[in-house]
Amino acid sequence: VQLVESGGGLVQPGGSLRLSCAASGFTFSRYAMSWYRQAPGKEREWVARINSFGGSTNYADSVKGRFTISRDNAKNTVYLQMNSLKPEDTAVYYCKAISLAYWGQGTQVTVSS
């Protein structure tokens, strides 16, 4: 199993980023996927979830209305569109297949002026 996150970077408050997670080594289309994040000195927290077909999504209250999770099963990729970013969104972002105990290396998102 391999999960490779990308798309992070430095962005000003109010800006946007789109994260991608390329998955391999398992049947991607059979698994619900989630995004998590971990800020410095804090525990890893769940951000968003999407079911295997992409028809159902859930979000943490802290990102609801600003972030959108989506997936392309043909490309074995899950995305996280992040809008109206805030400094408190600064963290390393990870994707994970629900029920599989594998993590990628994460991608750093820094929101700062």
Buried (B, 14 or more C-beta within 10 A) or exposed (E): EEBBBBBBEEBEEEBEBBBBBBBEEBEBEEBBBBBBBBBEEEEBEEBBBBBBEBEEBBBBEEBEEBBBBBBEBEEBBBBBBBBEBEEEBBBBBBBBBEEBEEBBEBBEBBBEE
